[in-house]
Amino acid sequence: MKRIAAFLLLLALSVAWSMPANAQKENRSIGENSREAKRAAKQQQRYSKKQAKRQRKAAKKYQKAQRKAAKRQRRRT
């Protein structure tokens, strides 16, 4: 009895694994892929803008710290 149950479970799992999970993605039209590419490009552009803003902010912070350190150094002498 246990052997039959184990065999049926194994059979069901092997059938489930053999089916492709993303079969619908393979049959997309060209327009959908184009839209997806535009969306990905826009997202990448947003990310690069954010990254550039972070870099500018870090550079300003660094310059401010340098000016402050130079000011302190002048006061000590």
PDB file of N, CA, C and O in Angstrom, chain B, residues numbered from 101:
ATOM      1  N   MET B 101       0.824  -1.184   0.000  1.00  0.00           N
ATOM      2  CA  MET B 101       0.000   0.000   0.000  1.00  0.00           C
ATOM      3  C   MET B 101       0.880   1.265   0.000  1.00  0.00           C
ATOM      4  O   MET B 101       0.642   2.204  -0.759  1.00  0.00           O
ATOM      5  N   LYS B 102       1.906   1.261   0.876  1.00  0.00           N
ATOM      6  CA  LYS B 102       2.786   2.424   0.950  1.00  0.00           C
ATOM      7  C   LYS B 102       3.585   2.583  -0.339  1.00  0.00           C
ATOM      8  O   LYS B 102       3.859   3.701  -0.774  1.00  0.00           O
ATOM      9  N   ARG B 103       3.956   1.459  -0.944  1.00  0.00           N
ATOM     10  CA  ARG B 103       4.718   1.508  -2.190  1.00  0.00           C
ATOM     11  C   ARG B 103       3.894   2.135  -3.302  1.00  0.00           C
ATOM     12  O   ARG B 103       4.408   2.921  -4.098  1.00  0.00           O
ATOM     13  N   ILE B 104       2.624   1.789  -3.356  1.00  0.00           N
ATOM     14  CA  ILE B 104       1.750   2.331  -4.392  1.00  0.00           C
ATOM     15  C   ILE B 104       1.563   3.840  -4.190  1.00  0.00           C
ATOM     16  O   ILE B 104       1.595   4.609  -5.152  1.00  0.00           O
ATOM     17  N   ALA B 105       1.370   4.250  -2.953  1.00  0.00           N
ATOM     18  CA  ALA B 105       1.195   5.672  -2.655  1.00  0.00           C
ATOM     19  C   ALA B 105       2.465   6.458  -2.999  1.00  0.00           C
ATOM     20  O   ALA B 105       2.396   7.548  -3.567  1.00  0.00           O
ATOM     21  N   ALA B 106       3.614   5.894  -2.651  1.00  0.00           N
ATOM     22  CA  ALA B 106       4.877   6.558  -2.956  1.00  0.00           C
ATOM     23  C   ALA B 106       5.091   6.641  -4.465  1.00  0.00           C
ATOM     24  O   ALA B 106       5.560   7.662  -4.968  1.00  0.00           O
ATOM     25  N   PHE B 107       4.758   5.591  -5.179  1.00  0.00           N
ATOM     26  CA  PHE B 107       4.906   5.580  -6.631  1.00  0.00           C
ATOM     27  C   PHE B 107       3.991   6.621  -7.281  1.00  0.00           C
ATOM     28  O   PHE B 107       4.413   7.341  -8.186  1.00  0.00           O
ATOM     29  N   LEU B 108       2.739   6.700  -6.818  1.00  0.00           N
ATOM     30  CA  LEU B 108       1.807   7.686  -7.374  1.00  0.00           C
ATOM     31  C   LEU B 108       2.270   9.120  -7.088  1.00  0.00           C
ATOM     32  O   LEU B 108       2.143  10.001  -7.938  1.00  0.00           O
ATOM     33  N   LEU B 109       2.799   9.338  -5.903  1.00  0.00           N
ATOM     34  CA  LEU B 109       3.308  10.662  -5.556  1.00  0.00           C
ATOM     35  C   LEU B 109       4.502  11.023  -6.431  1.00  0.00           C
ATOM     36  O   LEU B 109       4.599  12.147  -6.923  1.00  0.00           O
ATOM     37  N   LEU B 110       5.396  10.083  -6.620  1.00  0.00           N
ATOM     38  CA  LEU B 110       6.554  10.299  -7.480  1.00  0.00           C
ATOM     39  C   LEU B 110       6.130  10.582  -8.913  1.00  0.00           C
ATOM     40  O   LEU B 110       6.696  11.458  -9.568  1.00  0.00           O
ATOM     41  N   LEU B 111       5.150   9.857  -9.398  1.00  0.00           N
ATOM     42  CA  LEU B 111       4.635  10.048 -10.752  1.00  0.00           C
ATOM     43  C   LEU B 111       4.009  11.437 -10.907  1.00  0.00           C
ATOM     44  O   LEU B 111       4.230  12.114 -11.910  1.00  0.00           O
ATOM     45  N   ALA B 112       3.231  11.852  -9.916  1.00  0.00           N
ATOM     46  CA  ALA B 112       2.589  13.173  -9.974  1.00  0.00           C
ATOM     47  C   ALA B 112       3.635  14.289  -9.954  1.00  0.00           C
ATOM     48  O   ALA B 112       3.508  15.276 -10.678  1.00  0.00           O
ATOM     49  N   LEU B 113       4.657  14.131  -9.132  1.00  0.00           N
ATOM     50  CA  LEU B 113       5.703  15.144  -9.071  1.00  0.00           C
ATOM     51  C   LEU B 113       6.506  15.221 -10.360  1.00  0.00           C
ATOM     52  O   LEU B 113       6.875  16.313 -10.794  1.00  0.00           O
ATOM     53  N   SER B 114       6.780  14.086 -10.972  1.00  0.00           N
ATOM     54  CA  SER B 114       7.558  14.102 -12.213  1.00  0.00           C
ATOM     55  C   SER B 114       6.773  14.759 -13.340  1.00  0.00           C
ATOM     56  O   SER B 114       7.360  15.437 -14.184  1.00  0.00           O
ATOM     57  N   VAL B 115       5.455  14.570 -13.367  1.00  0.00           N
ATOM     58  CA  VAL B 115       4.627  15.216 -14.385  1.00  0.00           C
ATOM     59  C   VAL B 115       4.594  16.728 -14.149  1.00  0.00           C
ATOM     60  O   VAL B 115       4.669  17.510 -15.096  1.00  0.00           O
ATOM     61  N   ALA B 116       4.484  17.129 -12.896  1.00  0.00           N
ATOM     62  CA  ALA B 116       4.444  18.559 -12.568  1.00  0.00           C
ATOM     63  C   ALA B 116       5.761  19.247 -12.911  1.00  0.00           C
ATOM     64  O   ALA B 116       5.750  20.386 -13.377  1.00  0.00           O
ATOM     65  N   TRP B 117       6.885  18.589 -12.694  1.00  0.00           N
ATOM     66  CA  TRP B 117       8.181  19.199 -12.988  1.00  0.00           C
ATOM     67  C   TRP B 117       8.447  19.289 -14.483  1.00  0.00           C
ATOM     68  O   TRP B 117       9.175  20.172 -14.936  1.00  0.00           O
ATOM     69  N   SER B 118       7.853  18.371 -15.255  1.00  0.00           N
ATOM     70  CA  SER B 118       8.133  18.368 -16.686  1.00  0.00           C
ATOM     71  C   SER B 118       7.405  19.483 -17.429  1.00  0.00           C
ATOM     72  O   SER B 118       7.812  19.839 -18.535  1.00  0.00           O
ATOM     73  N   MET B 119       6.338  20.046 -16.852  1.00  0.00           N
ATOM     74  CA  MET B 119       5.602  21.130 -17.494  1.00  0.00           C
ATOM     75  C   MET B 119       6.354  22.450 -17.300  1.00  0.00           C
ATOM     76  O   MET B 119       6.832  22.732 -16.201  1.00  0.00           O
ATOM     77  N   PRO B 120       6.460  23.259 -18.358  1.00  0.00           N
ATOM     78  CA  PRO B 120       7.123  24.554 -18.198  1.00  0.00           C
ATOM     79  C   PRO B 120       6.263  25.512 -17.385  1.00  0.00           C
ATOM     80  O   PRO B 120       5.062  25.639 -17.624  1.00  0.00           O
ATOM     81  N   ALA B 121       6.881  26.177 -16.433  1.00  0.00           N
ATOM     82  CA  ALA B 121       6.141  27.080 -15.546  1.00  0.00           C
ATOM     83  C   ALA B 121       5.795  28.383 -16.234  1.00  0.00           C
ATOM     84  O   ALA B 121       4.759  28.980 -15.941  1.00  0.00           O
ATOM     85  N   ASN B 122       6.654  28.842 -17.153  1.00  0.00           N
ATOM     86  CA  ASN B 122       6.407  30.119 -17.808  1.00  0.00           C
ATOM     87  C   ASN B 122       6.134  29.928 -19.295  1.00  0.00           C
ATOM     88  O   ASN B 122       6.796  30.540 -20.133  1.00  0.00           O
ATOM     89  N   ALA B 123       5.174  29.094 -19.619  1.00  0.00           N
ATOM     90  CA  ALA B 123       4.842  28.822 -21.011  1.00  0.00           C
ATOM     91  C   ALA B 123       4.230  30.044 -21.680  1.00  0.00           C
ATOM     92  O   ALA B 123       4.394  30.229 -22.886  1.00  0.00           O
ATOM     93  N   GLN B 124       3.537  30.870 -20.932  1.00  0.00           N
ATOM     94  CA  GLN B 124       2.910  32.047 -21.521  1.00  0.00           C
ATOM     95  C   GLN B 124       3.946  33.091 -21.938  1.00  0.00           C
ATOM     96  O   GLN B 124       3.723  33.810 -22.912  1.00  0.00           O
ATOM     97  N   LYS B 125       5.042  33.193 -21.247  1.00  0.00           N
ATOM     98  CA  LYS B 125       6.053  34.187 -21.576  1.00  0.00           C
ATOM     99  C   LYS B 125       6.682  33.921 -22.942  1.00  0.00           C
ATOM    100  O   LYS B 125       7.135  34.855 -23.605  1.00  0.00           O
ATOM    101  N   GLU B 126       6.715  32.678 -23.362  1.00  0.00           N
ATOM    102  CA  GLU B 126       7.329  32.335 -24.637  1.00  0.00           C
ATOM    103  C   GLU B 126       6.490  32.806 -25.812  1.00  0.00           C
ATOM    104  O   GLU B 126       7.032  33.035 -26.893  1.00  0.00           O
ATOM    105  N   ASN B 127       5.182  32.958 -25.634  1.00  0.00           N
ATOM    106  CA  ASN B 127       4.288  33.304 -26.727  1.00  0.00           C
ATOM    107  C   ASN B 127       3.896  34.778 -26.726  1.00  0.00           C
ATOM    108  O   ASN B 127       2.772  35.110 -27.102  1.00  0.00           O
ATOM    109  N   ARG B 128       4.773  35.644 -26.323  1.00  0.00           N
ATOM    110  CA  ARG B 128       4.462  37.070 -26.276  1.00  0.00           C
ATOM    111  C   ARG B 128       4.543  37.674 -27.672  1.00  0.00           C
ATOM    112  O   ARG B 128       5.287  37.208 -28.535  1.00  0.00           O
ATOM    113  N   SER B 129       3.766  38.706 -27.861  1.00  0.00           N
ATOM    114  CA  SER B 129       3.825  39.398 -29.144  1.00  0.00           C
ATOM    115  C   SER B 129       4.987  40.381 -29.136  1.00  0.00           C
ATOM    116  O   SER B 129       5.575  40.651 -28.089  1.00  0.00           O
ATOM    117  N   ILE B 130       5.308  40.907 -30.295  1.00  0.00           N
ATOM    118  CA  ILE B 130       6.442  41.825 -30.413  1.00  0.00           C
ATOM    119  C   ILE B 130       6.159  43.118 -29.664  1.00  0.00           C
ATOM    120  O   ILE B 130       7.062  43.685 -29.049  1.00  0.00           O
ATOM    121  N   GLY B 131       4.923  43.591 -29.707  1.00  0.00           N
ATOM    122  CA  GLY B 131       4.560  44.827 -29.030  1.00  0.00           C
ATOM    123  C   GLY B 131       4.759  44.754 -27.536  1.00  0.00           C
ATOM    124  O   GLY B 131       5.199  45.725 -26.920  1.00  0.00           O
ATOM    125  N   GLU B 132       4.445  43.634 -26.949  1.00  0.00           N
ATOM    126  CA  GLU B 132       4.625  43.474 -25.504  1.00  0.00           C
ATOM    127  C   GLU B 132       6.097  43.515 -25.135  1.00  0.00           C
ATOM    128  O   GLU B 132       6.474  44.111 -24.126  1.00  0.00           O
ATOM    129  N   ASN B 133       6.931  42.882 -25.956  1.00  0.00           N
ATOM    130  CA  ASN B 133       8.367  42.909 -25.682  1.00  0.00           C
ATOM    131  C   ASN B 133       8.915  44.319 -25.823  1.00  0.00           C
ATOM    132  O   ASN B 133       9.805  44.723 -25.074  1.00  0.00           O
ATOM    133  N   SER B 134       8.384  45.067 -26.784  1.00  0.00           N
ATOM    134  CA  SER B 134       8.814  46.445 -26.991  1.00  0.00           C
ATOM    135  C   SER B 134       8.444  47.298 -25.780  1.00  0.00           C
ATOM    136  O   SER B 134       9.248  48.092 -25.292  1.00  0.00           O
ATOM    137  N   ARG B 135       7.215  47.119 -25.308  1.00  0.00           N
ATOM    138  CA  ARG B 135       6.765  47.864 -24.141  1.00  0.00           C
ATOM    139  C   ARG B 135       7.624  47.541 -22.928  1.00  0.00           C
ATOM    140  O   ARG B 135       7.995  48.420 -22.150  1.00  0.00           O
ATOM    141  N   GLU B 136       7.923  46.276 -22.791  1.00  0.00           N
ATOM    142  CA  GLU B 136       8.743  45.844 -21.657  1.00  0.00           C
ATOM    143  C   GLU B 136      10.142  46.437 -21.740  1.00  0.00           C
ATOM    144  O   GLU B 136      10.713  46.834 -20.724  1.00  0.00           O
ATOM    145  N   ALA B 137      10.692  46.497 -22.939  1.00  0.00           N
ATOM    146  CA  ALA B 137      12.027  47.069 -23.132  1.00  0.00           C
ATOM    147  C   ALA B 137      12.023  48.557 -22.799  1.00  0.00           C
ATOM    148  O   ALA B 137      12.953  49.060 -22.170  1.00  0.00           O
ATOM    149  N   LYS B 138      10.968  49.264 -23.226  1.00  0.00           N
ATOM    150  CA  LYS B 138      10.869  50.698 -22.914  1.00  0.00           C
ATOM    151  C   LYS B 138      10.765  50.910 -21.415  1.00  0.00           C
ATOM    152  O   LYS B 138      11.395  51.811 -20.861  1.00  0.00           O
ATOM    153  N   ARG B 139       9.967  50.077 -20.761  1.00  0.00           N
ATOM    154  CA  ARG B 139       9.793  50.183 -19.319  1.00  0.00           C
ATOM    155  C   ARG B 139      11.121  49.932 -18.605  1.00  0.00           C
ATOM    156  O   ARG B 139      11.465  50.634 -17.654  1.00  0.00           O
ATOM    157  N   ALA B 140      11.854  48.937 -19.068  1.00  0.00           N
ATOM    158  CA  ALA B 140      13.146  48.621 -18.447  1.00  0.00           C
ATOM    159  C   ALA B 140      14.139  49.761 -18.672  1.00  0.00           C
ATOM    160  O   ALA B 140      14.917  50.091 -17.776  1.00  0.00           O
ATOM    161  N   ALA B 141      14.118  50.364 -19.862  1.00  0.00           N
ATOM    162  CA  ALA B 141      15.023  51.477 -20.149  1.00  0.00           C
ATOM    163  C   ALA B 141      14.697  52.674 -19.265  1.00  0.00           C
ATOM    164  O   ALA B 141      15.592  53.345 -18.750  1.00  0.00           O
ATOM    165  N   LYS B 142      13.405  52.930 -19.098  1.00  0.00           N
ATOM    166  CA  LYS B 142      12.982  54.052 -18.259  1.00  0.00           C
ATOM    167  C   LYS B 142      13.396  53.823 -16.811  1.00  0.00           C
ATOM    168  O   LYS B 142      13.854  54.743 -16.134  1.00  0.00           O
ATOM    169  N   GLN B 143      13.233  52.597 -16.346  1.00  0.00           N
ATOM    170  CA  GLN B 143      13.615  52.261 -14.981  1.00  0.00           C
ATOM    171  C   GLN B 143      15.131  52.420 -14.795  1.00  0.00           C
ATOM    172  O   GLN B 143      15.589  52.910 -13.763  1.00  0.00           O
ATOM    173  N   GLN B 144      15.890  52.006 -15.790  1.00  0.00           N
ATOM    174  CA  GLN B 144      17.343  52.137 -15.736  1.00  0.00           C
ATOM    175  C   GLN B 144      17.744  53.613 -15.709  1.00  0.00           C
ATOM    176  O   GLN B 144      18.672  54.000 -14.998  1.00  0.00           O
ATOM    177  N   GLN B 145      17.034  54.429 -16.492  1.00  0.00           N
ATOM    178  CA  GLN B 145      17.320  55.858 -16.525  1.00  0.00           C
ATOM    179  C   GLN B 145      17.048  56.491 -15.165  1.00  0.00           C
ATOM    180  O   GLN B 145      17.843  57.295 -14.679  1.00  0.00           O
ATOM    181  N   ARG B 146      15.923  56.126 -14.550  1.00  0.00           N
ATOM    182  CA  ARG B 146      15.599  56.631 -13.219  1.00  0.00           C
ATOM    183  C   ARG B 146      16.682  56.248 -12.217  1.00  0.00           C
ATOM    184  O   ARG B 146      17.109  57.062 -11.398  1.00  0.00           O
ATOM    185  N   TYR B 147      17.111  55.005 -12.298  1.00  0.00           N
ATOM    186  CA  TYR B 147      18.135  54.521 -11.370  1.00  0.00           C
ATOM    187  C   TYR B 147      19.435  55.297 -11.546  1.00  0.00           C
ATOM    188  O   TYR B 147      20.071  55.682 -10.565  1.00  0.00           O
ATOM    189  N   SER B 148      19.830  55.524 -12.801  1.00  0.00           N
ATOM    190  CA  SER B 148      21.091  56.235 -13.029  1.00  0.00           C
ATOM    191  C   SER B 148      20.988  57.689 -12.578  1.00  0.00           C
ATOM    192  O   SER B 148      21.969  58.254 -12.095  1.00  0.00           O
ATOM    193  N   LYS B 149      19.803  58.308 -12.729  1.00  0.00           N
ATOM    194  CA  LYS B 149      19.612  59.675 -12.234  1.00  0.00           C
ATOM    195  C   LYS B 149      19.740  59.717 -10.713  1.00  0.00           C
ATOM    196  O   LYS B 149      20.391  60.605 -10.161  1.00  0.00           O
ATOM    197  N   LYS B 150      19.120  58.760 -10.046  1.00  0.00           N
ATOM    198  CA  LYS B 150      19.212  58.693  -8.590  1.00  0.00           C
ATOM    199  C   LYS B 150      20.653  58.494  -8.150  1.00  0.00           C
ATOM    200  O   LYS B 150      21.113  59.109  -7.188  1.00  0.00           O
ATOM    201  N   GLN B 151      21.350  57.637  -8.858  1.00  0.00           N
ATOM    202  CA  GLN B 151      22.744  57.356  -8.522  1.00  0.00           C
ATOM    203  C   GLN B 151      23.595  58.600  -8.708  1.00  0.00           C
ATOM    204  O   GLN B 151      24.464  58.878  -7.882  1.00  0.00           O
ATOM    205  N   ALA B 152      23.363  59.354  -9.777  1.00  0.00           N
ATOM    206  CA  ALA B 152      24.111  60.583 -10.030  1.00  0.00           C
ATOM    207  C   ALA B 152      23.821  61.601  -8.927  1.00  0.00           C
ATOM    208  O   ALA B 152      24.722  62.303  -8.469  1.00  0.00           O
ATOM    209  N   LYS B 153      22.566  61.673  -8.508  1.00  0.00           N
ATOM    210  CA  LYS B 153      22.201  62.602  -7.434  1.00  0.00           C
ATOM    211  C   LYS B 153      22.915  62.228  -6.144  1.00  0.00           C
ATOM    212  O   LYS B 153      23.411  63.100  -5.430  1.00  0.00           O
ATOM    213  N   ARG B 154      22.971  60.930  -5.840  1.00  0.00           N
ATOM    214  CA  ARG B 154      23.680  60.472  -4.643  1.00  0.00           C
ATOM    215  C   ARG B 154      25.162  60.844  -4.713  1.00  0.00           C
ATOM    216  O   ARG B 154      25.759  61.258  -3.719  1.00  0.00           O
ATOM    217  N   GLN B 155      25.744  60.688  -5.908  1.00  0.00           N
ATOM    218  CA  GLN B 155      27.159  61.022  -6.077  1.00  0.00           C
ATOM    219  C   GLN B 155      27.404  62.509  -5.868  1.00  0.00           C
ATOM    220  O   GLN B 155      28.357  62.899  -5.193  1.00  0.00           O
ATOM    221  N   ARG B 156      26.537  63.343  -6.449  1.00  0.00           N
ATOM    222  CA  ARG B 156      26.681  64.789  -6.272  1.00  0.00           C
ATOM    223  C   ARG B 156      26.578  65.176  -4.796  1.00  0.00           C
ATOM    224  O   ARG B 156      27.343  65.998  -4.293  1.00  0.00           O
ATOM    225  N   LYS B 157      25.610  64.560  -4.123  1.00  0.00           N
ATOM    226  CA  LYS B 157      25.405  64.850  -2.709  1.00  0.00           C
ATOM    227  C   LYS B 157      26.633  64.437  -1.888  1.00  0.00           C
ATOM    228  O   LYS B 157      27.061  65.165  -0.992  1.00  0.00           O
ATOM    229  N   ALA B 158      27.185  63.278  -2.199  1.00  0.00           N
ATOM    230  CA  ALA B 158      28.374  62.809  -1.480  1.00  0.00           C
ATOM    231  C   ALA B 158      29.562  63.724  -1.754  1.00  0.00           C
ATOM    232  O   ALA B 158      30.352  63.998  -0.851  1.00  0.00           O
ATOM    233  N   ALA B 159      29.697  64.202  -2.995  1.00  0.00           N
ATOM    234  CA  ALA B 159      30.805  65.099  -3.342  1.00  0.00           C
ATOM    235  C   ALA B 159      30.674  66.417  -2.584  1.00  0.00           C
ATOM    236  O   ALA B 159      31.660  66.952  -2.078  1.00  0.00           O
ATOM    237  N   LYS B 160      29.454  66.935  -2.509  1.00  0.00           N
ATOM    238  CA  LYS B 160      29.231  68.176  -1.760  1.00  0.00           C
ATOM    239  C   LYS B 160      29.581  67.990  -0.290  1.00  0.00           C
ATOM    240  O   LYS B 160      30.212  68.851   0.324  1.00  0.00           O
ATOM    241  N   LYS B 161      29.166  66.866   0.263  1.00  0.00           N
ATOM    242  CA  LYS B 161      29.440  66.575   1.666  1.00  0.00           C
ATOM    243  C   LYS B 161      30.950  66.485   1.911  1.00  0.00           C
ATOM    244  O   LYS B 161      31.455  66.978   2.919  1.00  0.00           O
ATOM    245  N   TYR B 162      31.656  65.853   0.982  1.00  0.00           N
ATOM    246  CA  TYR B 162      33.102  65.709   1.099  1.00  0.00           C
ATOM    247  C   TYR B 162      33.785  67.072   1.020  1.00  0.00           C
ATOM    248  O   TYR B 162      34.685  67.370   1.805  1.00  0.00           O
ATOM    249  N   GLN B 163      33.347  67.903   0.060  1.00  0.00           N
ATOM    250  CA  GLN B 163      33.935  69.236  -0.083  1.00  0.00           C
ATOM    251  C   GLN B 163      33.690  70.084   1.160  1.00  0.00           C
ATOM    252  O   GLN B 163      34.570  70.819   1.608  1.00  0.00           O
ATOM    253  N   LYS B 164      32.492  69.973   1.704  1.00  0.00           N
ATOM    254  CA  LYS B 164      32.171  70.724   2.913  1.00  0.00           C
ATOM    255  C   LYS B 164      33.081  70.295   4.071  1.00  0.00           C
ATOM    256  O   LYS B 164      33.584  71.129   4.823  1.00  0.00           O
ATOM    257  N   ALA B 165      33.280  69.000   4.195  1.00  0.00           N
ATOM    258  CA  ALA B 165      34.145  68.484   5.254  1.00  0.00           C
ATOM    259  C   ALA B 165      35.579  68.968   5.059  1.00  0.00           C
ATOM    260  O   ALA B 165      36.268  69.289   6.027  1.00  0.00           O
ATOM    261  N   GLN B 166      36.029  69.020   3.792  1.00  0.00           N
ATOM    262  CA  GLN B 166      37.388  69.498   3.506  1.00  0.00           C
ATOM    263  C   GLN B 166      37.542  70.971   3.882  1.00  0.00           C
ATOM    264  O   GLN B 166      38.545  71.366   4.476  1.00  0.00           O
ATOM    265  N   ARG B 167      36.543  71.776   3.532  1.00  0.00           N
ATOM    266  CA  ARG B 167      36.593  73.209   3.879  1.00  0.00           C
ATOM    267  C   ARG B 167      36.614  73.393   5.397  1.00  0.00           C
ATOM    268  O   ARG B 167      37.357  74.219   5.926  1.00  0.00           O
ATOM    269  N   LYS B 168      35.791  72.614   6.078  1.00  0.00           N
ATOM    270  CA  LYS B 168      35.709  72.702   7.530  1.00  0.00           C
ATOM    271  C   LYS B 168      37.049  72.313   8.167  1.00  0.00           C
ATOM    272  O   LYS B 168      37.506  72.959   9.110  1.00  0.00           O
ATOM    273  N   ALA B 169      37.667  71.261   7.646  1.00  0.00           N
ATOM    274  CA  ALA B 169      38.965  70.822   8.178  1.00  0.00           C
ATOM    275  C   ALA B 169      40.034  71.871   7.920  1.00  0.00           C
ATOM    276  O   ALA B 169      40.881  72.116   8.779  1.00  0.00           O
ATOM    277  N   ALA B 170      40.005  72.493   6.746  1.00  0.00           N
ATOM    278  CA  ALA B 170      40.989  73.524   6.415  1.00  0.00           C
ATOM    279  C   ALA B 170      40.798  74.737   7.330  1.00  0.00           C
ATOM    280  O   ALA B 170      41.768  75.354   7.771  1.00  0.00           O
ATOM    281  N   LYS B 171      39.549  75.063   7.605  1.00  0.00           N
ATOM    282  CA  LYS B 171      39.252  76.188   8.484  1.00  0.00           C
ATOM    283  C   LYS B 171      39.790  75.920   9.892  1.00  0.00           C
ATOM    284  O   LYS B 171      40.380  76.798  10.523  1.00  0.00           O
ATOM    285  N   ARG B 172      39.576  74.700  10.367  1.00  0.00           N
ATOM    286  CA  ARG B 172      40.088  74.328  11.690  1.00  0.00           C
ATOM    287  C   ARG B 172      41.608  74.403  11.733  1.00  0.00           C
ATOM    288  O   ARG B 172      42.203  74.832  12.721  1.00  0.00           O
ATOM    289  N   GLN B 173      42.223  73.972  10.626  1.00  0.00           N
ATOM    290  CA  GLN B 173      43.695  73.956  10.564  1.00  0.00           C
ATOM    291  C   GLN B 173      44.218  75.378  10.605  1.00  0.00           C
ATOM    292  O   GLN B 173      45.229  75.637  11.259  1.00  0.00           O
ATOM    293  N   ARG B 174      43.556  76.315   9.920  1.00  0.00           N
ATOM    294  CA  ARG B 174      43.995  77.708   9.924  1.00  0.00           C
ATOM    295  C   ARG B 174      43.853  78.338  11.309  1.00  0.00           C
ATOM    296  O   ARG B 174      44.679  79.161  11.705  1.00  0.00           O
ATOM    297  N   ARG B 175      42.843  77.966  12.022  1.00  0.00           N
ATOM    298  CA  ARG B 175      42.624  78.520  13.362  1.00  0.00           C
ATOM    299  C   ARG B 175      43.709  78.058  14.344  1.00  0.00           C
ATOM    300  O   ARG B 175      44.089  78.803  15.248  1.00  0.00           O
ATOM    301  N   ARG B 176      44.190  76.863  14.168  1.00  0.00           N
ATOM    302  CA  ARG B 176      45.182  76.302  15.087  1.00  0.00           C
ATOM    303  C   ARG B 176      46.536  76.981  14.928  1.00  0.00           C
ATOM    304  O   ARG B 176      47.295  77.061  15.894  1.00  0.00           O
ATOM    305  N   THR B 177      46.849  77.458  13.764  1.00  0.00           N
ATOM    306  CA  THR B 177      48.182  78.039  13.537  1.00  0.00           C
ATOM    307  C   THR B 177      48.232  79.510  13.835  1.00  0.00           C
ATOM    308  O   THR B 177      49.284  80.134  13.691  1.00  0.00           O
TER     309      THR B 177
END
